[in-house]
Structures are given as structure tokens and as C-alpha cells.
Amino acid sequence: MGKDNKAIVEAWNTYFEKSYDQRYHYTMLPRNVWVLEQEATRYLEKTSNSTLRILDFGCGSGRCFAFVEQYAKKYPGITIEVLAYDPACEGLKRYSEHLTKKFFTQTDGPDISDRHKEPNPDGQKGYRAFSMKKGNITVNFVHGDVNDTLEYIKSIIGEEFGLTTAMFGVLSYIPGKENRQNTLAMFRQITANNGSIVMTHPTRTRFLDIQAKYKAYRADPANHMQDLGLAVQEGDIYYEREGGKVKNYYHLYDTSDLQEDLDAAHLPSQIQVSNIGDMKTLVDNPILSRVDEYASWLTPRSWVDCCATDSLSISRVSR
């Protein structure tokens, strides 16, 4: 494992330990919940399935569960199986604790701990942990590793997902354009026919001062690329939380950059506005969040790069 990749996971473990859940309260924006419900229902109607398999890639502490819980209540006749995948054990632990508070029962299986990451003969470290169940919902936890190959990740998470999600900018925490494109290609392979891939992405309207700093640094031939860490491509930055204790790699997308990655993975997609306002502000203000929902819905794609804090992509798989 490269030291920079390992640092990404360590930063996220610290973030989950310190303040992530207090910052976002396990909530989702109404617009994103609506889109996920729309795509889930579309898949079930087209396939006449009574089981919806969801991949929550980069699930963290379980913010997407807000959608899962709401959908399960609305459609009690549907069986929902969630595959919750993340390399950050602190996020997975908090996800499972959140479900315990909701009276989910735990099945047998390894607990979530880095001590279980003993490499197999091929050097891969990710593993399937325990599951939790209540009513028509089952959540299966997979503790991944940033050094695992995509082929190995596919083998432990499975295929035929009716809904594949990478919400809250998950794709942007993967360093390297080729790595992001390969991850998108994996999403296409493991998503069922008529299924959908739904993602949100941070745009370049964010962190303007930090972007300018990294752009100037990359342009100066006197600087050594290794000094940039992983932030070597246009749109790459590091941002800080917790007074500098958490330093996260982040790739900020514009629509042409995002479209290029989606095209490379052969994913016909709609790119829309996810939200105009700052996520934290919207989470803390439900009324403002509703206003932002309608404004985002009305904003055309051509305005994404100037107006959106986060963009939204919807890719429907057809084979």
C-alpha cells in the first residue's frame, strides 16, 4: 500500500472518530433521496423483481441508509439487500452502531477491525464481515482495502445490483484519473441490466483558493511532483478538517472532466445539479434544503459548472 493511499484511509478514520456524524447527522438531501427512489422503482418495475440489491460503495457511517429505511417503509413487500463497502473501519463501525440503535440483529461473521486484514495468498486484504437484519432490510458489511485490485473487490461484493451508489463525492476520493475510470467500469460490470448507477460529485465551485494554490504549484517547474502528494492532476487538491488533523485528497470535477470519465467507462449518463447550497448548511436547515431541491431540479446542465456545489450523475445500464 502506498503511503499516500494509506493516509487517505487514516484521515477518514480520524474524521469518523472526531466529527463526521455530528456534522451530517446521518441525513441525505431530499433531492438525492428522490432520485434514488426513482431509479430503484424503475429497476423493480422493469424487472418485476421483489428483491432490490443495493451497492453502497464508500458507505462510510451509513448516510445512505436514510434512503434505504424510507424506501423499505414505503414498499414493505420489497426485500432490500444492501452491500455496504468501505476501507475505513471507523465508518463501518459507526454504521453498525447506528443500526444497533434501530434494533437490527447481527448475524455471525468477522467483526470490523483492521486486525482481520491479513493478506490472502494474492496479497488482497478486504473481507466480508457480519450482516445485520431487521424486517425487509439486510445490510452486509464489507471491509475493503485501498490496495485491493478491482477484480478482487468484485469477487467479495458480488454482482447484479439493481442500484449502485457512490454518494457524497466518493469517486472524488479515489486518486488518479485512470483509477476513477476503472472504478466506473467496475460499477457498470456489477450493475444488473436495467439497473442504475447514481453518484454525486464535488464541483470546481468549491475551495477556489485551494484550487488556485495547487494549480500554481503544479505549473511551477521548480516544484517536484512528489511534493504534491496525490494532487498531481487538474482538479486535484487536499483539504483540511478538524483544525488540520484531517487532510483529505479530493478531486473536483467540472462537467467535461466528469463526462470524459463516464464515457471512458461506457456509461451513458445524465449530469444534473445535485445541490446549489453548501451541504452542511442544507443539512442544518430543512426548509432551505427544500428550496435548494427545487432550484437544483430546475437548473439546466449547462449551469452546473457555475452554480452547483455538487453535481449528480445517473447512469442506466442496458445490455
C-alpha positions in Angstrom: 0.0 0.0 0.0 1.4 3.4 -0.9 1.8 5.7 2.0 -0.4 8.4 0.4 -3.2 5.9 -0.2 -2.9 4.6 3.4 -3.0 8.3 4.6 -6.4 8.7 2.9 -7.9 5.9 4.9 -6.3 7.1 8.1 -7.7 10.6 7.5 -11.2 9.2 7.1 -10.9 7.0 10.2 -9.9 10.2 12.1 -12.8 12.1 10.5 -15.3 9.5 11.5 -13.9 9.3 15.0 -14.0 13.1 15.5 -17.0 14.8 13.9 -18.4 13.4 10.6 -21.7 12.1 12.1 -22.1 15.2 14.2 -21.6 17.3 11.1 -24.1 15.5 8.8 -26.5 13.7 11.2 -26.9 10.5 9.0 -29.1 12.6 6.7 -29.4 12.9 2.9 -30.7 15.8 0.8 -34.3 15.3 -0.3 -33.4 15.6 -4.0 -30.9 12.8 -3.8 -33.4 10.6 -1.9 -36.0 11.3 -4.6 -33.5 10.3 -7.4 -32.5 7.1 -5.6 -36.2 6.2 -5.1 -36.9 6.9 -8.8 -34.1 4.7 -10.0 -34.9 1.9 -7.6 -38.6 1.8 -8.6 -37.7 2.0 -12.3 -35.5 -1.1 -11.9 -38.1 -3.1 -9.9 -40.8 -2.2 -12.4 -38.7 -3.2 -15.4 -37.6 -6.5 -14.0 -40.6 -7.5 -11.9 -38.2 -8.3 -9.1 -39.3 -8.4 -5.4 -35.7 -8.0 -4.2 -33.6 -4.9 -4.6 -29.9 -5.3 -4.2 -28.0 -2.0 -3.5 -24.3 -1.4 -3.5 -23.4 1.4 -1.2 -19.8 1.9 -2.4 -17.8 4.1 0.1 -20.7 3.8 2.5 -18.9 5.4 5.5 -21.0 5.6 8.6 -24.3 5.0 6.6 -25.8 8.2 5.5 -27.4 6.5 2.5 -29.3 4.3 4.9 -31.7 7.2 5.3 -32.9 6.4 1.8 -32.9 2.6 2.4 -35.0 2.9 5.5 -37.5 5.3 3.9 -37.9 3.0 0.8 -38.3 -0.1 2.9 -41.2 1.5 4.8 -42.8 2.7 1.7 -42.6 -0.7 -0.1 -42.9 -3.3 2.7 -43.3 -6.1 0.1 -39.8 -5.5 -1.3 -36.8 -7.3 0.1 -33.8 -4.9 0.3 -30.2 -6.3 0.4 -27.5 -3.6 1.0 -23.8 -4.3 0.4 -22.0 -1.7 2.5 -18.4 -1.4 1.3 -15.7 0.9 2.8 -12.0 0.7 3.6 -12.4 2.9 6.7 -13.2 0.6 9.6 -14.3 3.5 11.8 -17.1 4.4 9.4 -18.3 0.8 9.2 -18.3 0.5 13.0 -20.4 3.6 13.3 -22.8 2.3 10.6 -23.3 -0.9 12.5 -23.8 1.0 15.8 -26.4 3.2 14.1 -28.3 0.0 13.0 -28.0 -1.5 16.5 -29.8 1.6 17.9 -32.5 0.8 15.4 -32.8 -2.7 16.8 -31.2 -4.6 13.9 -29.9 -8.0 14.8 -26.4 -9.1 13.9 -25.5 -12.4 12.2 -22.3 -14.4 12.6 -19.2 -13.2 10.8 -16.0 -11.4 11.5 -16.2 -8.1 13.3 -14.9 -4.9 11.7 -11.3 -4.4 12.6 -8.0 -3.8 10.8 -6.7 -6.9 12.6 -8.7 -9.1 10.2 -6.8 -7.6 7.2 -4.4 -10.5 6.8 -3.4 -10.7 3.2 -4.6 -13.7 1.3 -2.1 -15.6 -1.0 -2.6 -13.0 -3.7 -1.9 -10.1 -1.3 -5.5 -8.9 -1.1 -6.9 -7.8 2.3 -10.5 -6.9 2.1 -13.1 -9.3 3.6 -16.8 -9.8 4.2 -17.7 -9.0 7.8 -21.0 -9.7 9.6 -24.6 -8.8 8.4 -27.4 -7.0 10.2 -31.1 -7.6 9.6 -34.5 -6.1 10.5 -37.7 -6.7 8.7 -37.3 -6.5 5.0 -33.7 -5.0 5.2 -30.4 -6.8 5.3 -27.1 -4.9 5.4 -24.0 -6.9 4.6 -20.7 -5.2 5.6 -17.5 -5.5 3.5 -14.3 -4.0 5.0 -12.3 -3.2 1.9 -8.7 -2.2 1.5 -7.3 0.6 -0.8 -4.6 -1.8 -2.1 -7.0 -4.4 -3.3 -7.5 -4.9 -7.0 -10.8 -4.1 -8.6 -11.1 -7.8 -9.7 -10.8 -8.8 -6.1 -13.2 -6.2 -4.9 -15.7 -7.5 -7.4 -15.2 -11.0 -6.0 -16.1 -10.0 -2.5 -19.0 -7.7 -3.2 -20.7 -9.7 -5.9 -22.8 -8.5 -8.9 -26.3 -7.9 -10.2 -27.0 -4.8 -8.2 -30.2 -3.1 -9.2 -28.9 0.2 -7.7 -25.2 1.1 -7.4 -24.4 4.2 -5.4 -21.3 6.3 -4.8 -22.8 9.3 -3.0 -21.3 12.3 -1.2 -18.3 12.5 -3.6 -17.0 9.0 -3.1 -15.5 8.8 -6.6 -13.5 12.0 -5.9 -11.6 10.4 -3.1 -10.1 7.9 -5.5 -6.7 9.3 -6.6 -5.8 9.2 -10.3 -8.0 9.6 -13.4 -7.3 6.1 -14.6 -8.3 4.6 -11.2 -11.6 6.5 -11.2 -12.4 5.4 -14.8 -11.6 1.8 -13.9 -13.8 2.0 -10.8 -16.7 3.3 -13.0 -16.1 0.5 -15.4 -16.4 -1.9 -12.5 -19.7 -0.3 -11.5 -21.0 -0.9 -15.0 -20.0 -4.6 -14.9 -21.6 -5.3 -11.5 -24.8 -3.4 -12.0 -27.7 -5.5 -13.3 -29.4 -5.0 -16.6 -31.9 -2.1 -16.3 -30.1 -1.1 -13.0 -28.8 2.3 -12.3 -25.6 3.9 -11.0 -26.2 7.1 -9.1 -23.4 9.3 -7.9 -22.7 12.8 -6.6 -19.6 14.7 -7.3 -18.0 17.9 -5.9 -17.6 20.6 -8.5 -14.9 23.3 -9.0 -17.1 26.0 -7.5 -15.6 24.7 -4.2 -12.3 25.5 -2.5 -11.4 28.2 -5.0 -8.4 29.5 -3.0 -7.0 25.9 -2.5 -7.5 25.1 -6.2 -5.6 28.2 -7.2 -2.7 27.3 -4.9 -2.4 23.8 -6.3 -2.8 25.0 -9.8 0.1 27.5 -9.4 2.2 24.9 -7.6 1.7 22.3 -10.4 2.5 24.9 -13.1 5.9 25.9 -11.5 8.6 23.6 -12.9 10.8 24.3 -9.9 8.4 22.2 -7.8 8.8 18.5 -7.5 5.7 16.4 -8.3 6.3 14.3 -5.2 5.8 17.4 -3.1 2.2 17.4 -4.3 1.3 14.0 -2.8 -1.6 12.7 -4.9 -2.8 16.1 -6.1 -0.9 15.9 -9.5 -3.8 16.4 -12.0 -6.1 19.3 -12.8 -8.9 19.4 -10.2 -6.9 17.6 -7.5 -6.5 19.2 -4.1 -6.1 18.4 -0.4 -8.5 20.0 2.0 -8.4 20.0 5.8 -10.9 19.4 8.6 -10.6 19.3 12.4 -8.0 22.1 12.5 -5.6 20.3 10.2 -5.9 17.0 11.9 -7.7 15.5 8.9 -6.2 16.1 5.5 -8.2 14.6 2.6 -7.3 14.1 -1.0 -10.2 15.4 -3.3 -10.8 15.6 -7.0 -13.1 18.4 -8.0 -15.0 17.8 -11.2 -16.3 20.0 -14.0 -18.8 18.6 -16.4 -16.4 17.9 -19.2 -14.0 16.1 -16.9 -16.8 14.0 -15.5 -18.3 13.3 -18.9 -14.9 12.1 -20.1 -14.6 9.6 -17.2 -18.1 8.3 -17.7 -17.5 7.9 -21.5 -14.3 6.0 -20.8 -16.3 3.6 -18.7 -19.0 3.4 -21.5 -21.7 4.8 -19.2 -24.4 6.9 -21.0 -25.3 9.3 -18.3 -27.4 12.3 -17.3 -25.4 15.0 -15.4 -27.5 17.3 -13.3 -27.3 19.6 -10.3 -27.3 17.8 -7.0 -27.3 20.9 -4.8 -26.5 24.5 -5.2 -26.0 25.3 -1.5 -23.3 24.1 0.8 -24.1 20.5 2.1 -23.6 21.3 5.8 -25.8 24.4 5.6 -28.6 22.4 3.8 -28.4 19.6 6.3 -28.8 22.0 9.2 -31.8 23.9 7.5 -34.6 21.6 6.2 -36.6 24.5 4.8 -33.6 25.8 2.9 -32.9 22.3 1.8 -36.3 22.0 0.2 -35.8 25.3 -1.6 -32.5 24.1 -2.9 -34.1 20.9 -4.0 -36.5 22.7 -6.3 -33.9 25.2 -7.5 -31.5 22.3 -8.3 -34.2 20.4 -10.2 -34.9 23.5 -12.4 -31.2 24.3 -13.1 -30.1 23.1 -16.5 -26.9 21.0 -17.1 -25.3 24.0 -18.8 -25.3 25.8 -15.5 -23.7 23.0 -13.4 -20.2 24.3 -13.6 -21.1 27.8 -12.4 -24.0 27.1 -10.0 -23.6 23.7 -8.4 -21.7 22.8 -5.3 -22.2 19.1 -6.2 -23.3 17.5 -9.4 -25.4 14.4 -9.8 -24.9 11.7 -12.4 -27.4 9.0 -13.3 -26.2 6.1 -15.5 -28.7 3.4 -16.6 -27.2 0.1 -17.6 -28.6 -1.7 -20.6 -27.2 -4.9 -22.0 
